[in-house]
Amino acid sequence: MTITDQQPLGSPFSASTSAEDVVAGLDLSGKTAVVTGGYSGLGLASTQALTAAGTRVIVPARRPDVARAALKGVKNYEVVPMDLADLASVRSVTAHLRDRLDRLDVLMAVAGVMATPERRVGPGWEGQLTANHFGHFTLACELYPLLAAADGARVVVNSSAGHTLTGIRWHDPHFHTGYDKWLAYGQAKTANALFAVHLDTVGRSDGVRAFALHPGKIITGLQREMALKEQIDRGWVDQHGNVIGEGFKTPSQGAATGLWAATSPLLDNRGGLYLEDCDIARVSAPGTPMDDGGVRAYAVDPDEAARLWSMSLAATAATPIIR
């Protein structure tokens, strides 16, 4: 992937496309997917659409009872207990899946946290970077043999326009010199994008392609740790919690780009790209408003991606992908 590849390709879909639109007419019978966060918000919409098209979906969940209740009525799914912020939990699940599956066709990293209070996990890691990036990084590395065994597996990582807030803070990635919840979120979302860039680099010879994406502005459980007043002050919702912000999508519309990344033949032989509104995003200039769309060059930079990969391997002790 190069910067010049970050150009829209003329997808038939758009910002208003729903999850149901993307999978309409697709027969995904025989496919197996893992969808983190697959029981709420965008993840739930993704699970529902994939299973409706015939995919078997495995849903790792920190709250398995809540997940099963949310998925009541959905067919062809399985919930497995897992906490992305607990790497021992991630490894336990991946060992379980490697024992039971012969391949994995799709891995969708949808779960995440946003703008949380300062939270330290593991050896003092910043919580948002851990849950959003380190957890998914470990999950993908440990499941890689199953991805490589599939015929053209895809890994889809939910990033966000929030990546425009900051690149990787190499000098202090865990905010030991002072915490800012929005910069911590922005760094984690940049990490999501860079993760997809390098995973695609190491995986393409095995047919494993990776994509990152901005799903759009959607009110879901992602905002659960933000005060209602803050959401009102930002113009997202009214005093009753009703969405009033301009350009907000429904959860189904928000899930569409990830499903397009996972299934579209237009993306065959492509990867390492950042997507939005069911198309490839253009590169945005520094300082342009977040809501103008696009991806910052630093979030798709191969050298930055390789550096983050090395840092993540050292931090998590995940199984390296050997080329």
KAJO-V695792 format. One record per residue. N is the residue number from 1. RES is the residue in three letters. PSI is psi in whole degrees, 0 to 359 (none if undefined). BURIAL is 1 if it has 16 or more other C-alpha atoms within 10 Angstrom, else 0. D_LAST is the distance of its C-alpha to the last C-alpha in Angstrom with 1 decimal. Layout:
n->N res->RES psi->PSI burial->BURIAL d_last->D_LAST
n->N res->RES psi->PSI burial->BURIAL d_last->D_LAST
This chain:
n->1 res->MET psi->136 burial->1 d_last->17.7
n->2 res->THR psi->167 burial->0 d_last->20.5
n->3 res->ILE psi->325 burial->0 d_last->23.8
n->4 res->THR psi->341 burial->0 d_last->25.6
n->5 res->ASP psi->345 burial->1 d_last->23.8
n->6 res->GLN psi->70 burial->1 d_last->25.6
n->7 res->GLN psi->136 burial->1 d_last->28.7
n->8 res->PRO psi->143 burial->0 d_last->30.5
n->9 res->LEU psi->6 burial->0 d_last->30.2
n->10 res->GLY psi->46 burial->0 d_last->33.5
n->11 res->SER psi->148 burial->0 d_last->32.7
n->12 res->PRO psi->353 burial->0 d_last->35.8
n->13 res->PHE psi->177 burial->1 d_last->35.5
n->14 res->SER psi->188 burial->0 d_last->36.7
n->15 res->ALA psi->334 burial->1 d_last->37.3
n->16 res->SER psi->359 burial->1 d_last->39.9
n->17 res->THR psi->141 burial->1 d_last->37.7
n->18 res->SER psi->167 burial->1 d_last->37.6
n->19 res->ALA psi->319 burial->1 d_last->35.0
n->20 res->GLU psi->324 burial->1 d_last->37.3
n->21 res->ASP psi->318 burial->1 d_last->37.4
n->22 res->VAL psi->320 burial->1 d_last->33.6
n->23 res->VAL psi->358 burial->1 d_last->33.4
n->24 res->ALA psi->127 burial->0 d_last->36.8
n->25 res->GLY psi->354 burial->0 d_last->36.7
n->26 res->LEU psi->139 burial->0 d_last->33.1
n->27 res->ASP psi->104 burial->0 d_last->32.6
n->28 res->LEU psi->24 burial->1 d_last->29.6
n->29 res->SER psi->138 burial->0 d_last->30.8
n->30 res->GLY psi->350 burial->0 d_last->28.3
n->31 res->LYS psi->150 burial->1 d_last->25.7
n->32 res->THR psi->134 burial->1 d_last->24.7
n->33 res->ALA psi->149 burial->1 d_last->24.1
n->34 res->VAL psi->126 burial->1 d_last->23.9
n->35 res->VAL psi->106 burial->1 d_last->26.0
n->36 res->THR psi->143 burial->1 d_last->26.5
n->37 res->GLY psi->22 burial->1 d_last->30.1
n->38 res->GLY psi->15 burial->1 d_last->30.9
n->39 res->TYR psi->8 burial->1 d_last->34.5
n->40 res->SER psi->154 burial->1 d_last->35.9
n->41 res->GLY psi->229 burial->1 d_last->36.1
n->42 res->LEU psi->326 burial->1 d_last->33.4
n->43 res->GLY psi->318 burial->1 d_last->31.4
n->44 res->LEU psi->315 burial->1 d_last->34.5
n->45 res->ALA psi->324 burial->1 d_last->35.0
n->46 res->SER psi->315 burial->1 d_last->31.4
n->47 res->THR psi->314 burial->1 d_last->31.9
n->48 res->GLN psi->316 burial->1 d_last->35.2
n->49 res->ALA psi->317 burial->1 d_last->34.1
n->50 res->LEU psi->315 burial->1 d_last->31.0
n->51 res->THR psi->324 burial->1 d_last->33.2
n->52 res->ALA psi->331 burial->1 d_last->36.0
n->53 res->ALA psi->2 burial->1 d_last->33.7
n->54 res->GLY psi->358 burial->1 d_last->32.8
n->55 res->THR psi->141 burial->1 d_last->29.5
n->56 res->ARG psi->125 burial->1 d_last->29.3
n->57 res->VAL psi->127 burial->1 d_last->28.6
n->58 res->ILE psi->127 burial->1 d_last->27.6
n->59 res->VAL psi->102 burial->1 d_last->29.0
n->60 res->PRO psi->136 burial->1 d_last->28.1
n->61 res->ALA psi->133 burial->1 d_last->31.2
n->62 res->ARG psi->333 burial->1 d_last->32.6
n->63 res->ARG psi->79 burial->0 d_last->36.0
n->64 res->PRO psi->325 burial->1 d_last->35.7
n->65 res->ASP psi->319 burial->0 d_last->39.4
n->66 res->VAL psi->320 burial->0 d_last->39.6
n->67 res->ALA psi->313 burial->1 d_last->36.6
n->68 res->ARG psi->322 burial->1 d_last->38.4
n->69 res->ALA psi->319 burial->0 d_last->41.6
n->70 res->ALA psi->330 burial->0 d_last->40.0
n->71 res->LEU psi->7 burial->1 d_last->38.4
n->72 res->LYS psi->129 burial->0 d_last->41.6
n->73 res->GLY psi->343 burial->0 d_last->42.2
n->74 res->VAL psi->138 burial->0 d_last->38.6
n->75 res->LYS psi->156 burial->0 d_last->37.5
n->76 res->ASN psi->47 burial->1 d_last->34.2
n->77 res->TYR psi->164 burial->1 d_last->32.7
n->78 res->GLU psi->136 burial->0 d_last->31.9
n->79 res->VAL psi->133 burial->1 d_last->32.1
n->80 res->VAL psi->134 burial->1 d_last->30.1
n->81 res->PRO psi->131 burial->1 d_last->31.0
n->82 res->MET psi->142 burial->1 d_last->28.5
n->83 res->ASP psi->114 burial->1 d_last->29.0
n->84 res->LEU psi->334 burial->1 d_last->26.2
n->85 res->ALA psi->358 burial->1 d_last->27.8
n->86 res->ASP psi->100 burial->1 d_last->27.5
n->87 res->LEU psi->334 burial->1 d_last->24.0
n->88 res->ALA psi->322 burial->0 d_last->25.4
n->89 res->SER psi->317 burial->1 d_last->26.7
n->90 res->VAL psi->315 burial->1 d_last->23.4
n->91 res->ARG psi->323 burial->1 d_last->21.7
n->92 res->SER psi->316 burial->0 d_last->24.7
n->93 res->VAL psi->316 burial->1 d_last->24.4
n->94 res->THR psi->324 burial->1 d_last->20.8
n->95 res->ALA psi->319 burial->0 d_last->21.5
n->96 res->HIS psi->316 burial->0 d_last->24.5
n->97 res->LEU psi->323 burial->1 d_last->22.7
n->98 res->ARG psi->329 burial->1 d_last->20.0
n->99 res->ASP psi->333 burial->0 d_last->23.0
n->100 res->ARG psi->334 burial->0 d_last->24.8
n->101 res->LEU psi->151 burial->0 d_last->22.6
n->102 res->ASP psi->346 burial->0 d_last->20.7
n->103 res->ARG psi->165 burial->1 d_last->18.9
n->104 res->LEU psi->121 burial->1 d_last->19.3
n->105 res->ASP psi->326 burial->1 d_last->20.1
n->106 res->VAL psi->133 burial->1 d_last->20.8
n->107 res->LEU psi->118 burial->1 d_last->20.3
n->108 res->MET psi->116 burial->1 d_last->23.0
n->109 res->ALA psi->86 burial->1 d_last->23.2
n->110 res->VAL psi->327 burial->1 d_last->26.9
n->111 res->ALA psi->151 burial->1 d_last->28.5
n->112 res->GLY psi->172 burial->1 d_last->29.4
n->113 res->VAL psi->157 burial->1 d_last->32.2
n->114 res->MET psi->131 burial->1 d_last->34.1
n->115 res->ALA psi->49 burial->1 d_last->36.4
n->116 res->THR psi->159 burial->1 d_last->37.0
n->117 res->PRO psi->160 burial->0 d_last->39.2
n->118 res->GLU psi->130 burial->0 d_last->37.4
n->119 res->ARG psi->127 burial->0 d_last->35.6
n->120 res->ARG psi->134 burial->0 d_last->33.7
n->121 res->VAL psi->163 burial->0 d_last->31.3
n->122 res->GLY psi->227 burial->0 d_last->29.3
n->123 res->PRO psi->35 burial->0 d_last->29.6
n->124 res->GLY psi->16 burial->0 d_last->31.5
n->125 res->TRP psi->150 burial->1 d_last->28.9
n->126 res->GLU psi->135 burial->1 d_last->30.4
n->127 res->GLY psi->321 burial->1 d_last->30.8
n->128 res->GLN psi->320 burial->1 d_last->29.8
n->129 res->LEU psi->323 burial->1 d_last->26.5
n->130 res->THR psi->307 burial->1 d_last->25.8
n->131 res->ALA psi->317 burial->1 d_last->26.9
n->132 res->ASN psi->324 burial->1 d_last->25.6
n->133 res->HIS psi->299 burial->1 d_last->22.2
n->134 res->PHE psi->320 burial->1 d_last->21.2
n->135 res->GLY psi->313 burial->1 d_last->22.3
n->136 res->HIS psi->325 burial->1 d_last->20.4
n->137 res->PHE psi->312 burial->1 d_last->17.2
n->138 res->THR psi->317 burial->1 d_last->17.5
n->139 res->LEU psi->312 burial->1 d_last->18.5
n->140 res->ALA psi->319 burial->1 d_last->15.5
n->141 res->CYS psi->317 burial->1 d_last->12.9
n->142 res->GLU psi->334 burial->1 d_last->15.1
n->143 res->LEU psi->0 burial->1 d_last->15.6
n->144 res->TYR psi->319 burial->1 d_last->12.1
n->145 res->PRO psi->325 burial->1 d_last->12.3
n->146 res->LEU psi->323 burial->1 d_last->15.6
n->147 res->LEU psi->317 burial->1 d_last->14.5
n->148 res->ALA psi->335 burial->1 d_last->11.8
n->149 res->ALA psi->346 burial->1 d_last->14.8
n->150 res->ALA psi->167 burial->1 d_last->17.0
n->151 res->ASP psi->87 burial->0 d_last->18.0
n->152 res->GLY psi->56 burial->1 d_last->17.1
n->153 res->ALA psi->153 burial->1 d_last->16.9
n->154 res->ARG psi->140 burial->1 d_last->17.9
n->155 res->VAL psi->128 burial->1 d_last->17.9
n->156 res->VAL psi->122 burial->1 d_last->21.1
n->157 res->VAL psi->121 burial->1 d_last->21.9
n->158 res->ASN psi->112 burial->1 d_last->25.6
n->159 res->SER psi->217 burial->1 d_last->26.1
n->160 res->SER psi->157 burial->1 d_last->29.6
n->161 res->ALA psi->344 burial->1 d_last->31.8
n->162 res->GLY psi->345 burial->1 d_last->32.3
n->163 res->HIS psi->339 burial->1 d_last->29.2
n->164 res->THR psi->348 burial->1 d_last->31.8
n->165 res->LEU psi->328 burial->1 d_last->33.4
n->166 res->THR psi->151 burial->1 d_last->30.9
n->167 res->GLY psi->194 burial->1 d_last->27.5
n->168 res->ILE psi->130 burial->1 d_last->25.6
n->169 res->ARG psi->78 burial->0 d_last->28.2
n->170 res->TRP psi->330 burial->0 d_last->26.3
n->171 res->HIS psi->337 burial->0 d_last->29.5
n->172 res->ASP psi->66 burial->0 d_last->30.3
n->173 res->PRO psi->339 burial->1 d_last->27.9
n->174 res->HIS psi->14 burial->1 d_last->29.9
n->175 res->PHE psi->46 burial->1 d_last->33.3
n->176 res->HIS psi->344 burial->0 d_last->34.8
n->177 res->THR psi->13 burial->0 d_last->37.3
n->178 res->GLY psi->128 burial->0 d_last->38.6
n->179 res->TYR psi->137 burial->0 d_last->37.5
n->180 res->ASP psi->115 burial->0 d_last->37.7
n->181 res->LYS psi->330 burial->1 d_last->36.8
n->182 res->TRP psi->323 burial->1 d_last->36.1
n->183 res->LEU psi->324 burial->1 d_last->33.9
n->184 res->ALA psi->320 burial->1 d_last->32.0
n->185 res->TYR psi->313 burial->1 d_last->31.6
n->186 res->GLY psi->318 burial->1 d_last->30.7
n->187 res->GLN psi->318 burial->1 d_last->27.9
n->188 res->ALA psi->324 burial->1 d_last->26.4
n->189 res->LYS psi->326 burial->1 d_last->26.5
n->190 res->THR psi->320 burial->1 d_last->24.9
n->191 res->ALA psi->320 burial->1 d_last->22.1
n->192 res->ASN psi->315 burial->1 d_last->21.8
n->193 res->ALA psi->315 burial->1 d_last->21.5
n->194 res->LEU psi->326 burial->1 d_last->18.9
n->195 res->PHE psi->314 burial->1 d_last->16.8
n->196 res->ALA psi->323 burial->1 d_last->16.7
n->197 res->VAL psi->310 burial->1 d_last->15.9
n->198 res->HIS psi->327 burial->1 d_last->12.6
n->199 res->LEU psi->320 burial->1 d_last->11.7
n->200 res->ASP psi->322 burial->1 d_last->12.3
n->201 res->THR psi->314 burial->1 d_last->10.2
n->202 res->VAL psi->340 burial->1 d_last->6.9
n->203 res->GLY psi->343 burial->1 d_last->8.5
n->204 res->ARG psi->329 burial->1 d_last->10.4
n->205 res->SER psi->341 burial->0 d_last->8.6
n->206 res->ASP psi->6 burial->1 d_last->9.4
n->207 res->GLY psi->12 burial->1 d_last->12.8
n->208 res->VAL psi->115 burial->1 d_last->12.7
n->209 res->ARG psi->146 burial->1 d_last->14.8
n->210 res->ALA psi->146 burial->1 d_last->16.3
n->211 res->PHE psi->147 burial->1 d_last->19.8
n->212 res->ALA psi->162 burial->1 d_last->22.1
n->213 res->LEU psi->158 burial->1 d_last->25.9
n->214 res->HIS psi->117 burial->1 d_last->29.4
n->215 res->PRO psi->346 burial->1 d_last->31.4
n->216 res->GLY psi->179 burial->1 d_last->34.7
n->217 res->LYS psi->119 burial->1 d_last->37.5
n->218 res->ILE psi->138 burial->1 d_last->38.4
n->219 res->ILE psi->115 burial->1 d_last->40.4
n->220 res->THR psi->195 burial->0 d_last->38.8
n->221 res->GLY psi->350 burial->0 d_last->38.4
n->222 res->LEU psi->328 burial->1 d_last->35.9
n->223 res->GLN psi->14 burial->0 d_last->39.1
n->224 res->ARG psi->336 burial->0 d_last->40.5
n->225 res->GLU psi->10 burial->0 d_last->40.6
n->226 res->MET psi->136 burial->0 d_last->42.3
n->227 res->ALA psi->148 burial->0 d_last->46.1
n->228 res->LEU psi->320 burial->1 d_last->48.0
n->229 res->LYS psi->320 burial->0 d_last->49.8
n->230 res->GLU psi->321 burial->0 d_last->46.7
n->231 res->GLN psi->324 burial->1 d_last->45.7
n->232 res->ILE psi->314 burial->1 d_last->49.3
n->233 res->ASP psi->330 burial->0 d_last->49.3
n->234 res->ARG psi->356 burial->0 d_last->46.2
n->235 res->GLY psi->18 burial->0 d_last->47.9
n->236 res->TRP psi->316 burial->1 d_last->45.6
n->237 res->VAL psi->165 burial->1 d_last->48.1
n->238 res->ASP psi->185 burial->0 d_last->51.8
n->239 res->GLN psi->345 burial->0 d_last->53.6
n->240 res->HIS psi->1 burial->0 d_last->53.2
n->241 res->GLY psi->6 burial->0 d_last->49.4
n->242 res->ASN psi->137 burial->0 d_last->49.6
n->243 res->VAL psi->125 burial->1 d_last->47.1
n->244 res->ILE psi->354 burial->0 d_last->48.9
n->245 res->GLY psi->142 burial->1 d_last->46.2
n->246 res->GLU psi->137 burial->0 d_last->45.9
n->247 res->GLY psi->9 burial->0 d_last->42.8
n->248 res->PHE psi->145 burial->1 d_last->41.7
n->249 res->LYS psi->163 burial->1 d_last->40.0
n->250 res->THR psi->162 burial->1 d_last->40.6
n->251 res->PRO psi->322 burial->1 d_last->37.8
n->252 res->SER psi->317 burial->1 d_last->37.3
n->253 res->GLN psi->324 burial->1 d_last->37.0
n->254 res->GLY psi->331 burial->1 d_last->34.6
n->255 res->ALA psi->346 burial->1 d_last->32.3
n->256 res->ALA psi->316 burial->1 d_last->32.4
n->257 res->THR psi->320 burial->1 d_last->29.7
n->258 res->GLY psi->320 burial->1 d_last->27.2
n->259 res->LEU psi->323 burial->1 d_last->28.2
n->260 res->TRP psi->318 burial->1 d_last->28.1
n->261 res->ALA psi->324 burial->1 d_last->24.5
n->262 res->ALA psi->338 burial->1 d_last->23.7
n->263 res->THR psi->342 burial->1 d_last->25.7
n->264 res->SER psi->129 burial->0 d_last->26.8
n->265 res->PRO psi->342 burial->0 d_last->26.1
n->266 res->LEU psi->341 burial->0 d_last->26.7
n->267 res->LEU psi->7 burial->1 d_last->23.2
n->268 res->ASP psi->137 burial->0 d_last->21.5
n->269 res->ASN psi->21 burial->0 d_last->18.8
n->270 res->ARG psi->163 burial->0 d_last->19.1
n->271 res->GLY psi->174 burial->1 d_last->17.4
n->272 res->GLY psi->22 burial->1 d_last->17.1
n->273 res->LEU psi->156 burial->1 d_last->20.9
n->274 res->TYR psi->129 burial->1 d_last->23.8
n->275 res->LEU psi->157 burial->1 d_last->26.5
n->276 res->GLU psi->148 burial->1 d_last->30.2
n->277 res->ASP psi->44 burial->1 d_last->33.1
n->278 res->CYS psi->40 burial->1 d_last->31.0
n->279 res->ASP psi->172 burial->1 d_last->29.8
n->280 res->ILE psi->135 burial->1 d_last->27.5
n->281 res->ALA psi->151 burial->1 d_last->29.0
n->282 res->ARG psi->165 burial->1 d_last->30.1
n->283 res->VAL psi->130 burial->1 d_last->29.5
n->284 res->SER psi->149 burial->1 d_last->32.4
n->285 res->ALA psi->148 burial->0 d_last->34.3
n->286 res->PRO psi->138 burial->0 d_last->34.5
n->287 res->GLY psi->351 burial->0 d_last->37.6
n->288 res->THR psi->151 burial->0 d_last->38.1
n->289 res->PRO psi->145 burial->0 d_last->39.1
n->290 res->MET psi->319 burial->1 d_last->36.6
n->291 res->ASP psi->355 burial->0 d_last->38.4
n->292 res->ASP psi->350 burial->0 d_last->38.1
n->293 res->GLY psi->180 burial->1 d_last->34.6
n->294 res->GLY psi->178 burial->1 d_last->31.4
n->295 res->VAL psi->137 burial->1 d_last->28.5
n->296 res->ARG psi->146 burial->1 d_last->28.6
n->297 res->ALA psi->326 burial->1 d_last->26.4
n->298 res->TYR psi->339 burial->1 d_last->25.0
n->299 res->ALA psi->354 burial->1 d_last->23.7
n->300 res->VAL psi->20 burial->1 d_last->21.4
n->301 res->ASP psi->121 burial->1 d_last->20.6
n->302 res->PRO psi->325 burial->1 d_last->16.9
n->303 res->ASP psi->318 burial->0 d_last->17.7
n->304 res->GLU psi->321 burial->1 d_last->19.4
n->305 res->ALA psi->317 burial->1 d_last->16.7
n->306 res->ALA psi->322 burial->1 d_last->14.1
n->307 res->ARG psi->318 burial->0 d_last->17.0
n->308 res->LEU psi->321 burial->1 d_last->17.7
n->309 res->TRP psi->314 burial->1 d_last->14.3
n->310 res->SER psi->317 burial->0 d_last->14.5
n->311 res->MET psi->319 burial->0 d_last->18.1
n->312 res->SER psi->321 burial->1 d_last->17.4
n->313 res->LEU psi->315 burial->1 d_last->15.0
n->314 res->ALA psi->321 burial->0 d_last->17.7
n->315 res->ALA psi->315 burial->0 d_last->20.4
n->316 res->THR psi->343 burial->0 d_last->19.4
n->317 res->ALA psi->32 burial->0 d_last->17.4
n->318 res->ALA psi->157 burial->1 d_last->15.3
n->319 res->THR psi->120 burial->0 d_last->12.5
n->320 res->PRO psi->149 burial->0 d_last->9.3
n->321 res->ILE psi->109 burial->0 d_last->6.5
n->322 res->ILE psi->128 burial->0 d_last->3.8
n->323 res->ARG psi->none burial->0 d_last->0.0
